[in-house]
Amino acid sequence: DAKLIVKQVKNQFQVKNDRLRHYKNKVWDAIETFDAFSIEFVPHEKNDKVDSLAVSASLMIPHSEFDQDKYTIEM
């Protein structure tokens, strides 16, 4: 459930599954490289635009380990 994932990333809900905890830690490792970060749940009926933005953003993430360089992405 997407709403649950958002709450887990925001530390509003405990992550009990080991695999999901690993992914949450990876997200937090990535967040630390940004100057600012925001995440929120978007209901399904408003998801088309969000899905397009997520696909675009996922294509911009380096496939290797994150380095300490800073990236700016504007959409």
PyMOL Python script that loads the backbone (N, CA, C, O; Angstrom):
from pymol import cmd

cmd.read_pdbstr("""\
ATOM      1  N   ASP A   1       0.840  -1.179   0.000  1.00  0.00           N
ATOM      2  CA  ASP A   1       0.000   0.000   0.000  1.00  0.00           C
ATOM      3  C   ASP A   1       0.888   1.247   0.000  1.00  0.00           C
ATOM      4  O   ASP A   1       1.759   1.398   0.857  1.00  0.00           O
ATOM      5  N   ALA A   2       0.662   2.126  -0.957  1.00  0.00           N
ATOM      6  CA  ALA A   2       1.509   3.310  -1.135  1.00  0.00           C
ATOM      7  C   ALA A   2       1.462   4.244   0.072  1.00  0.00           C
ATOM      8  O   ALA A   2       2.481   4.815   0.461  1.00  0.00           O
ATOM      9  N   LYS A   3       0.290   4.395   0.656  1.00  0.00           N
ATOM     10  CA  LYS A   3       0.163   5.281   1.820  1.00  0.00           C
ATOM     11  C   LYS A   3       1.034   4.772   2.976  1.00  0.00           C
ATOM     12  O   LYS A   3       1.665   5.562   3.678  1.00  0.00           O
ATOM     13  N   LEU A   4       1.064   3.465   3.164  1.00  0.00           N
ATOM     14  CA  LEU A   4       1.889   2.867   4.212  1.00  0.00           C
ATOM     15  C   LEU A   4       3.373   3.112   3.947  1.00  0.00           C
ATOM     16  O   LEU A   4       4.118   3.445   4.869  1.00  0.00           O
ATOM     17  N   ILE A   5       3.808   2.953   2.699  1.00  0.00           N
ATOM     18  CA  ILE A   5       5.213   3.179   2.341  1.00  0.00           C
ATOM     19  C   ILE A   5       5.611   4.618   2.650  1.00  0.00           C
ATOM     20  O   ILE A   5       6.677   4.864   3.213  1.00  0.00           O
ATOM     21  N   VAL A   6       4.758   5.561   2.285  1.00  0.00           N
ATOM     22  CA  VAL A   6       5.047   6.978   2.560  1.00  0.00           C
ATOM     23  C   VAL A   6       5.188   7.195   4.064  1.00  0.00           C
ATOM     24  O   VAL A   6       6.117   7.870   4.508  1.00  0.00           O
ATOM     25  N   LYS A   7       4.280   6.632   4.844  1.00  0.00           N
ATOM     26  CA  LYS A   7       4.357   6.787   6.302  1.00  0.00           C
ATOM     27  C   LYS A   7       5.621   6.145   6.866  1.00  0.00           C
ATOM     28  O   LYS A   7       6.206   6.660   7.819  1.00  0.00           O
ATOM     29  N   GLN A   8       6.045   5.021   6.281  1.00  0.00           N
ATOM     30  CA  GLN A   8       7.264   4.367   6.749  1.00  0.00           C
ATOM     31  C   GLN A   8       8.496   5.206   6.422  1.00  0.00           C
ATOM     32  O   GLN A   8       9.397   5.329   7.251  1.00  0.00           O
ATOM     33  N   VAL A   9       8.543   5.779   5.234  1.00  0.00           N
ATOM     34  CA  VAL A   9       9.679   6.631   4.857  1.00  0.00           C
ATOM     35  C   VAL A   9       9.736   7.863   5.754  1.00  0.00           C
ATOM     36  O   VAL A   9      10.821   8.342   6.087  1.00  0.00           O
ATOM     37  N   LYS A  10       8.575   8.374   6.144  1.00  0.00           N
ATOM     38  CA  LYS A  10       8.524   9.556   7.016  1.00  0.00           C
ATOM     39  C   LYS A  10       8.670   9.197   8.503  1.00  0.00           C
ATOM     40  O   LYS A  10       8.529  10.059   9.370  1.00  0.00           O
ATOM     41  N   ASN A  11       8.952   7.921   8.788  1.00  0.00           N
ATOM     42  CA  ASN A  11       9.077   7.427  10.168  1.00  0.00           C
ATOM     43  C   ASN A  11       7.811   7.630  10.989  1.00  0.00           C
ATOM     44  O   ASN A  11       7.877   7.816  12.204  1.00  0.00           O
ATOM     45  N   GLN A  12       6.657   7.594  10.326  1.00  0.00           N
ATOM     46  CA  GLN A  12       5.380   7.705  11.027  1.00  0.00           C
ATOM     47  C   GLN A  12       4.783   6.327  11.312  1.00  0.00           C
ATOM     48  O   GLN A  12       3.807   6.201  12.051  1.00  0.00           O
ATOM     49  N   PHE A  13       5.387   5.298  10.713  1.00  0.00           N
ATOM     50  CA  PHE A  13       4.909   3.931  10.895  1.00  0.00           C
ATOM     51  C   PHE A  13       6.106   2.997  10.859  1.00  0.00           C
ATOM     52  O   PHE A  13       6.988   3.154  10.016  1.00  0.00           O
ATOM     53  N   GLN A  14       6.147   2.036  11.754  1.00  0.00           N
ATOM     54  CA  GLN A  14       7.281   1.113  11.862  1.00  0.00           C
ATOM     55  C   GLN A  14       7.348   0.166  10.659  1.00  0.00           C
ATOM     56  O   GLN A  14       6.321  -0.313  10.179  1.00  0.00           O
ATOM     57  N   VAL A  15       8.571  -0.097  10.177  1.00  0.00           N
ATOM     58  CA  VAL A  15       8.804  -1.072   9.112  1.00  0.00           C
ATOM     59  C   VAL A  15       9.145  -2.397   9.784  1.00  0.00           C
ATOM     60  O   VAL A  15      10.173  -2.510  10.452  1.00  0.00           O
ATOM     61  N   LYS A  16       8.286  -3.397   9.611  1.00  0.00           N
ATOM     62  CA  LYS A  16       8.490  -4.686  10.275  1.00  0.00           C
ATOM     63  C   LYS A  16       9.189  -5.700   9.376  1.00  0.00           C
ATOM     64  O   LYS A  16       9.915  -6.563   9.870  1.00  0.00           O
ATOM     65  N   ASN A  17       8.982  -5.609   8.076  1.00  0.00           N
ATOM     66  CA  ASN A  17       9.564  -6.553   7.126  1.00  0.00           C
ATOM     67  C   ASN A  17      11.031  -6.211   6.864  1.00  0.00           C
ATOM     68  O   ASN A  17      11.354  -5.065   6.552  1.00  0.00           O
ATOM     69  N   ASP A  18      11.918  -7.201   6.988  1.00  0.00           N
ATOM     70  CA  ASP A  18      13.356  -6.957   6.816  1.00  0.00           C
ATOM     71  C   ASP A  18      13.696  -6.414   5.433  1.00  0.00           C
ATOM     72  O   ASP A  18      14.512  -5.501   5.307  1.00  0.00           O
ATOM     73  N   ARG A  19      13.079  -6.966   4.405  1.00  0.00           N
ATOM     74  CA  ARG A  19      13.365  -6.504   3.039  1.00  0.00           C
ATOM     75  C   ARG A  19      12.926  -5.052   2.853  1.00  0.00           C
ATOM     76  O   ARG A  19      13.649  -4.246   2.268  1.00  0.00           O
ATOM     77  N   LEU A  20      11.738  -4.729   3.355  1.00  0.00           N
ATOM     78  CA  LEU A  20      11.266  -3.346   3.245  1.00  0.00           C
ATOM     79  C   LEU A  20      12.112  -2.396   4.086  1.00  0.00           C
ATOM     80  O   LEU A  20      12.327  -1.249   3.695  1.00  0.00           O
ATOM     81  N   ARG A  21      12.596  -2.865   5.240  1.00  0.00           N
ATOM     82  CA  ARG A  21      13.476  -2.038   6.073  1.00  0.00           C
ATOM     83  C   ARG A  21      14.761  -1.708   5.310  1.00  0.00           C
ATOM     84  O   ARG A  21      15.267  -0.588   5.385  1.00  0.00           O
ATOM     85  N   HIS A  22      15.282  -2.696   4.576  1.00  0.00           N
ATOM     86  CA  HIS A  22      16.476  -2.480   3.754  1.00  0.00           C
ATOM     87  C   HIS A  22      16.206  -1.389   2.709  1.00  0.00           C
ATOM     88  O   HIS A  22      17.026  -0.489   2.522  1.00  0.00           O
ATOM     89  N   TYR A  23      15.053  -1.474   2.029  1.00  0.00           N
ATOM     90  CA  TYR A  23      14.711  -0.458   1.025  1.00  0.00           C
ATOM     91  C   TYR A  23      14.543   0.917   1.660  1.00  0.00           C
ATOM     92  O   TYR A  23      14.981   1.921   1.100  1.00  0.00           O
ATOM     93  N   LYS A  24      13.903   0.962   2.837  1.00  0.00           N
ATOM     94  CA  LYS A  24      13.735   2.249   3.520  1.00  0.00           C
ATOM     95  C   LYS A  24      15.088   2.855   3.861  1.00  0.00           C
ATOM     96  O   LYS A  24      15.281   4.063   3.720  1.00  0.00           O
ATOM     97  N   ASN A  25      16.024   2.027   4.309  1.00  0.00           N
ATOM     98  CA  ASN A  25      17.366   2.526   4.618  1.00  0.00           C
ATOM     99  C   ASN A  25      18.059   3.056   3.369  1.00  0.00           C
ATOM    100  O   ASN A  25      18.767   4.061   3.433  1.00  0.00           O
ATOM    101  N   LYS A  26      17.863   2.387   2.234  1.00  0.00           N
ATOM    102  CA  LYS A  26      18.433   2.871   0.968  1.00  0.00           C
ATOM    103  C   LYS A  26      17.830   4.225   0.594  1.00  0.00           C
ATOM    104  O   LYS A  26      18.533   5.117   0.119  1.00  0.00           O
ATOM    105  N   VAL A  27      16.531   4.368   0.810  1.00  0.00           N
ATOM    106  CA  VAL A  27      15.864   5.649   0.535  1.00  0.00           C
ATOM    107  C   VAL A  27      16.472   6.735   1.407  1.00  0.00           C
ATOM    108  O   VAL A  27      16.773   7.822   0.914  1.00  0.00           O
ATOM    109  N   TRP A  28      16.661   6.460   2.702  1.00  0.00           N
ATOM    110  CA  TRP A  28      17.230   7.459   3.605  1.00  0.00           C
ATOM    111  C   TRP A  28      18.678   7.778   3.255  1.00  0.00           C
ATOM    112  O   TRP A  28      19.113   8.918   3.419  1.00  0.00           O
ATOM    113  N   ASP A  29      19.432   6.786   2.775  1.00  0.00           N
ATOM    114  CA  ASP A  29      20.796   7.063   2.308  1.00  0.00           C
ATOM    115  C   ASP A  29      20.769   8.041   1.142  1.00  0.00           C
ATOM    116  O   ASP A  29      21.591   8.954   1.066  1.00  0.00           O
ATOM    117  N   ALA A  30      19.814   7.843   0.232  1.00  0.00           N
ATOM    118  CA  ALA A  30      19.692   8.742  -0.923  1.00  0.00           C
ATOM    119  C   ALA A  30      19.218  10.127  -0.498  1.00  0.00           C
ATOM    120  O   ALA A  30      19.715  11.133  -1.004  1.00  0.00           O
ATOM    121  N   ILE A  31      18.263  10.188   0.424  1.00  0.00           N
ATOM    122  CA  ILE A  31      17.724  11.467   0.896  1.00  0.00           C
ATOM    123  C   ILE A  31      18.826  12.351   1.463  1.00  0.00           C
ATOM    124  O   ILE A  31      18.809  13.568   1.278  1.00  0.00           O
ATOM    125  N   GLU A  32      19.775  11.744   2.147  1.00  0.00           N
ATOM    126  CA  GLU A  32      20.860  12.516   2.757  1.00  0.00           C
ATOM    127  C   GLU A  32      21.711  13.256   1.730  1.00  0.00           C
ATOM    128  O   GLU A  32      22.437  14.182   2.092  1.00  0.00           O
ATOM    129  N   THR A  33      21.637  12.871   0.463  1.00  0.00           N
ATOM    130  CA  THR A  33      22.427  13.544  -0.572  1.00  0.00           C
ATOM    131  C   THR A  33      21.716  14.768  -1.137  1.00  0.00           C
ATOM    132  O   THR A  33      22.315  15.532  -1.894  1.00  0.00           O
ATOM    133  N   PHE A  34      20.444  14.968  -0.781  1.00  0.00           N
ATOM    134  CA  PHE A  34      19.672  16.094  -1.299  1.00  0.00           C
ATOM    135  C   PHE A  34      19.700  17.270  -0.330  1.00  0.00           C
ATOM    136  O   PHE A  34      19.796  17.086   0.884  1.00  0.00           O
ATOM    137  N   ASP A  35      19.615  18.474  -0.875  1.00  0.00           N
ATOM    138  CA  ASP A  35      19.476  19.663  -0.034  1.00  0.00           C
ATOM    139  C   ASP A  35      18.089  19.709   0.601  1.00  0.00           C
ATOM    140  O   ASP A  35      17.932  20.174   1.729  1.00  0.00           O
ATOM    141  N   ALA A  36      17.083  19.224  -0.128  1.00  0.00           N
ATOM    142  CA  ALA A  36      15.708  19.207   0.361  1.00  0.00           C
ATOM    143  C   ALA A  36      15.020  17.965  -0.192  1.00  0.00           C
ATOM    144  O   ALA A  36      15.380  17.465  -1.258  1.00  0.00           O
ATOM    145  N   PHE A  37      14.033  17.477   0.540  1.00  0.00           N
ATOM    146  CA  PHE A  37      13.310  16.284   0.131  1.00  0.00           C
ATOM    147  C   PHE A  37      11.905  16.348   0.690  1.00  0.00           C
ATOM    148  O   PHE A  37      11.695  16.774   1.826  1.00  0.00           O
ATOM    149  N   SER A  38      10.939  15.920  -0.116  1.00  0.00           N
ATOM    150  CA  SER A  38       9.554  15.883   0.328  1.00  0.00           C
ATOM    151  C   SER A  38       8.890  14.651  -0.279  1.00  0.00           C
ATOM    152  O   SER A  38       9.148  14.306  -1.432  1.00  0.00           O
ATOM    153  N   ILE A  39       8.051  14.002   0.483  1.00  0.00           N
ATOM    154  CA  ILE A  39       7.301  12.849  -0.016  1.00  0.00           C
ATOM    155  C   ILE A  39       5.894  12.932   0.539  1.00  0.00           C
ATOM    156  O   ILE A  39       5.702  13.266   1.708  1.00  0.00           O
ATOM    157  N   GLU A  40       4.905  12.629  -0.297  1.00  0.00           N
ATOM    158  CA  GLU A  40       3.527  12.602   0.157  1.00  0.00           C
ATOM    159  C   GLU A  40       2.743  11.587  -0.657  1.00  0.00           C
ATOM    160  O   GLU A  40       3.098  11.283  -1.796  1.00  0.00           O
ATOM    161  N   PHE A  41       1.690  11.074  -0.075  1.00  0.00           N
ATOM    162  CA  PHE A  41       0.814  10.123  -0.747  1.00  0.00           C
ATOM    163  C   PHE A  41      -0.072  10.867  -1.734  1.00  0.00           C
ATOM    164  O   PHE A  41      -0.597  11.938  -1.428  1.00  0.00           O
ATOM    165  N   VAL A  42      -0.234  10.292  -2.920  1.00  0.00           N
ATOM    166  CA  VAL A  42      -1.114  10.859  -3.941  1.00  0.00           C
ATOM    167  C   VAL A  42      -2.201   9.827  -4.244  1.00  0.00           C
ATOM    168  O   VAL A  42      -1.887   8.698  -4.620  1.00  0.00           O
ATOM    169  N   PRO A  43      -3.466  10.195  -4.087  1.00  0.00           N
ATOM    170  CA  PRO A  43      -4.552   9.253  -4.370  1.00  0.00           C
ATOM    171  C   PRO A  43      -4.535   8.785  -5.827  1.00  0.00           C
ATOM    172  O   PRO A  43      -4.045   9.485  -6.712  1.00  0.00           O
ATOM    173  N   HIS A  44      -5.076   7.594  -6.054  1.00  0.00           N
ATOM    174  CA  HIS A  44      -5.073   6.969  -7.374  1.00  0.00           C
ATOM    175  C   HIS A  44      -5.647   7.882  -8.462  1.00  0.00           C
ATOM    176  O   HIS A  44      -5.123   7.925  -9.575  1.00  0.00           O
ATOM    177  N   GLU A  45      -6.706   8.599  -8.148  1.00  0.00           N
ATOM    178  CA  GLU A  45      -7.356   9.444  -9.163  1.00  0.00           C
ATOM    179  C   GLU A  45      -6.482  10.618  -9.616  1.00  0.00           C
ATOM    180  O   GLU A  45      -6.771  11.233 -10.643  1.00  0.00           O
ATOM    181  N   LYS A  46      -5.439  10.932  -8.882  1.00  0.00           N
ATOM    182  CA  LYS A  46      -4.510  11.997  -9.270  1.00  0.00           C
ATOM    183  C   LYS A  46      -3.149  11.428  -9.667  1.00  0.00           C
ATOM    184  O   LYS A  46      -2.165  12.164  -9.740  1.00  0.00           O
ATOM    185  N   ASN A  47      -3.093  10.122  -9.923  1.00  0.00           N
ATOM    186  CA  ASN A  47      -1.824   9.431 -10.071  1.00  0.00           C
ATOM    187  C   ASN A  47      -1.178   9.544 -11.450  1.00  0.00           C
ATOM    188  O   ASN A  47       0.031   9.336 -11.556  1.00  0.00           O
ATOM    189  N   ASP A  48      -1.918   9.862 -12.508  1.00  0.00           N
ATOM    190  CA  ASP A  48      -1.342   9.890 -13.862  1.00  0.00           C
ATOM    191  C   ASP A  48      -0.135  10.814 -13.959  1.00  0.00           C
ATOM    192  O   ASP A  48       0.922  10.404 -14.438  1.00  0.00           O
ATOM    193  N   LYS A  49      -0.283  12.054 -13.510  1.00  0.00           N
ATOM    194  CA  LYS A  49       0.817  13.013 -13.583  1.00  0.00           C
ATOM    195  C   LYS A  49       1.973  12.575 -12.681  1.00  0.00           C
ATOM    196  O   LYS A  49       3.139  12.669 -13.065  1.00  0.00           O
ATOM    197  N   VAL A  50       1.643  12.102 -11.492  1.00  0.00           N
ATOM    198  CA  VAL A  50       2.670  11.655 -10.551  1.00  0.00           C
ATOM    199  C   VAL A  50       3.444  10.477 -11.128  1.00  0.00           C
ATOM    200  O   VAL A  50       4.665  10.413 -10.992  1.00  0.00           O
ATOM    201  N   ASP A  51       2.739   9.541 -11.774  1.00  0.00           N
ATOM    202  CA  ASP A  51       3.404   8.382 -12.369  1.00  0.00           C
ATOM    203  C   ASP A  51       4.386   8.827 -13.444  1.00  0.00           C
ATOM    204  O   ASP A  51       5.499   8.308 -13.514  1.00  0.00           O
ATOM    205  N   SER A  52       3.993   9.773 -14.277  1.00  0.00           N
ATOM    206  CA  SER A  52       4.895  10.293 -15.314  1.00  0.00           C
ATOM    207  C   SER A  52       6.138  10.933 -14.695  1.00  0.00           C
ATOM    208  O   SER A  52       7.250  10.728 -15.182  1.00  0.00           O
ATOM    209  N   LEU A  53       5.952  11.702 -13.630  1.00  0.00           N
ATOM    210  CA  LEU A  53       7.089  12.329 -12.956  1.00  0.00           C
ATOM    211  C   LEU A  53       8.001  11.281 -12.322  1.00  0.00           C
ATOM    212  O   LEU A  53       9.224  11.407 -12.375  1.00  0.00           O
ATOM    213  N   ALA A  54       7.413  10.253 -11.728  1.00  0.00           N
ATOM    214  CA  ALA A  54       8.217   9.201 -11.093  1.00  0.00           C
ATOM    215  C   ALA A  54       9.042   8.442 -12.125  1.00  0.00           C
ATOM    216  O   ALA A  54      10.209   8.133 -11.885  1.00  0.00           O
ATOM    217  N   VAL A  55       8.438   8.141 -13.271  1.00  0.00           N
ATOM    218  CA  VAL A  55       9.174   7.446 -14.332  1.00  0.00           C
ATOM    219  C   VAL A  55      10.320   8.324 -14.816  1.00  0.00           C
ATOM    220  O   VAL A  55      11.437   7.838 -14.991  1.00  0.00           O
ATOM    221  N   SER A  56      10.058   9.608 -15.034  1.00  0.00           N
ATOM    222  CA  SER A  56      11.112  10.531 -15.479  1.00  0.00           C
ATOM    223  C   SER A  56      12.237  10.607 -14.454  1.00  0.00           C
ATOM    224  O   SER A  56      13.414  10.562 -14.814  1.00  0.00           O
ATOM    225  N   ALA A  57      11.881  10.721 -13.187  1.00  0.00           N
ATOM    226  CA  ALA A  57      12.899  10.820 -12.136  1.00  0.00           C
ATOM    227  C   ALA A  57      13.707   9.534 -12.025  1.00  0.00           C
ATOM    228  O   ALA A  57      14.915   9.580 -11.791  1.00  0.00           O
ATOM    229  N   SER A  58      13.058   8.396 -12.188  1.00  0.00           N
ATOM    230  CA  SER A  58      13.785   7.129 -12.051  1.00  0.00           C
ATOM    231  C   SER A  58      14.817   6.952 -13.150  1.00  0.00           C
ATOM    232  O   SER A  58      15.814   6.257 -12.957  1.00  0.00           O
ATOM    233  N   LEU A  59      14.592   7.565 -14.290  1.00  0.00           N
ATOM    234  CA  LEU A  59      15.557   7.475 -15.386  1.00  0.00           C
ATOM    235  C   LEU A  59      16.778   8.351 -15.134  1.00  0.00           C
ATOM    236  O   LEU A  59      17.806   8.177 -15.788  1.00  0.00           O
ATOM    237  N   MET A  60      16.678   9.293 -14.191  1.00  0.00           N
ATOM    238  CA  MET A  60      17.773  10.212 -13.895  1.00  0.00           C
ATOM    239  C   MET A  60      18.675   9.713 -12.775  1.00  0.00           C
ATOM    240  O   MET A  60      19.756  10.266 -12.576  1.00  0.00           O
ATOM    241  N   ILE A  61      18.270   8.696 -12.046  1.00  0.00           N
ATOM    242  CA  ILE A  61      19.058   8.191 -10.922  1.00  0.00           C
ATOM    243  C   ILE A  61      20.226   7.377 -11.457  1.00  0.00           C
ATOM    244  O   ILE A  61      20.023   6.480 -12.276  1.00  0.00           O
ATOM    245  N   PRO A  62      21.437   7.668 -11.015  1.00  0.00           N
ATOM    246  CA  PRO A  62      22.592   6.883 -11.462  1.00  0.00           C
ATOM    247  C   PRO A  62      22.420   5.413 -11.078  1.00  0.00           C
ATOM    248  O   PRO A  62      21.920   5.100  -9.997  1.00  0.00           O
ATOM    249  N   HIS A  63      22.832   4.527 -11.961  1.00  0.00           N
ATOM    250  CA  HIS A  63      22.670   3.099 -11.699  1.00  0.00           C
ATOM    251  C   HIS A  63      23.749   2.562 -10.767  1.00  0.00           C
ATOM    252  O   HIS A  63      23.577   1.492 -10.184  1.00  0.00           O
ATOM    253  N   SER A  64      24.854   3.280 -10.614  1.00  0.00           N
ATOM    254  CA  SER A  64      25.898   2.845  -9.691  1.00  0.00           C
ATOM    255  C   SER A  64      25.596   3.413  -8.307  1.00  0.00           C
ATOM    256  O   SER A  64      24.586   4.088  -8.108  1.00  0.00           O
ATOM    257  N   GLU A  65      26.466   3.138  -7.373  1.00  0.00           N
ATOM    258  CA  GLU A  65      26.277   3.681  -6.028  1.00  0.00           C
ATOM    259  C   GLU A  65      26.271   5.208  -6.091  1.00  0.00           C
ATOM    260  O   GLU A  65      26.965   5.809  -6.912  1.00  0.00           O
ATOM    261  N   PHE A  66      25.482   5.823  -5.216  1.00  0.00           N
ATOM    262  CA  PHE A  66      25.440   7.276  -5.168  1.00  0.00           C
ATOM    263  C   PHE A  66      26.789   7.808  -4.709  1.00  0.00           C
ATOM    264  O   PHE A  66      27.402   7.271  -3.786  1.00  0.00           O
ATOM    265  N   ASP A  67      27.241   8.862  -5.361  1.00  0.00           N
ATOM    266  CA  ASP A  67      28.469   9.500  -4.905  1.00  0.00           C
ATOM    267  C   ASP A  67      28.096  10.776  -4.160  1.00  0.00           C
ATOM    268  O   ASP A  67      26.914  11.049  -3.947  1.00  0.00           O
ATOM    269  N   GLN A  68      29.068  11.534  -3.776  1.00  0.00           N
ATOM    270  CA  GLN A  68      28.807  12.719  -2.966  1.00  0.00           C
ATOM    271  C   GLN A  68      28.509  13.961  -3.794  1.00  0.00           C
ATOM    272  O   GLN A  68      28.253  15.026  -3.231  1.00  0.00           O
ATOM    273  N   ASP A  69      28.537  13.846  -5.127  1.00  0.00           N
ATOM    274  CA  ASP A  69      28.189  14.993  -5.958  1.00  0.00           C
ATOM    275  C   ASP A  69      26.725  15.345  -5.748  1.00  0.00           C
ATOM    276  O   ASP A  69      25.903  14.478  -5.451  1.00  0.00           O
ATOM    277  N   LYS A  70      26.410  16.609  -5.902  1.00  0.00           N
ATOM    278  CA  LYS A  70      25.028  17.043  -5.753  1.00  0.00           C
ATOM    279  C   LYS A  70      24.400  17.185  -7.126  1.00  0.00           C
ATOM    280  O   LYS A  70      25.043  17.632  -8.075  1.00  0.00           O
ATOM    281  N   TYR A  71      23.141  16.801  -7.220  1.00  0.00           N
ATOM    282  CA  TYR A  71      22.402  16.862  -8.468  1.00  0.00           C
ATOM    283  C   TYR A  71      21.209  17.784  -8.282  1.00  0.00           C
ATOM    284  O   TYR A  71      20.604  17.822  -7.210  1.00  0.00           O
ATOM    285  N   THR A  72      20.878  18.517  -9.319  1.00  0.00           N
ATOM    286  CA  THR A  72      19.684  19.345  -9.313  1.00  0.00           C
ATOM    287  C   THR A  72      18.773  18.851 -10.417  1.00  0.00           C
ATOM    288  O   THR A  72      19.182  18.757 -11.574  1.00  0.00           O
ATOM    289  N   ILE A  73      17.534  18.534 -10.061  1.00  0.00           N
ATOM    290  CA  ILE A  73      16.554  18.075 -11.032  1.00  0.00           C
ATOM    291  C   ILE A  73      15.364  19.006 -10.935  1.00  0.00           C
ATOM    292  O   ILE A  73      14.775  19.163  -9.865  1.00  0.00           O
ATOM    293  N   GLU A  74      15.009  19.621 -12.048  1.00  0.00           N
ATOM    294  CA  GLU A  74      13.841  20.494 -12.086  1.00  0.00           C
ATOM    295  C   GLU A  74      12.869  19.951 -13.107  1.00  0.00           C
ATOM    296  O   GLU A  74      13.266  19.544 -14.199  1.00  0.00           O
ATOM    297  N   MET A  75      11.588  19.944 -12.752  1.00  0.00           N
ATOM    298  CA  MET A  75      10.549  19.454 -13.667  1.00  0.00           C
ATOM    299  C   MET A  75       9.436  20.459 -13.750  1.00  0.00           C
ATOM    300  O   MET A  75       8.460  20.241 -14.468  1.00  0.00           O
TER     301      MET A  75
END
""", "prot")
cmd.dss("prot")
cmd.show_as("cartoon", "prot")
cmd.util.cbc("prot")
cmd.orient("prot")
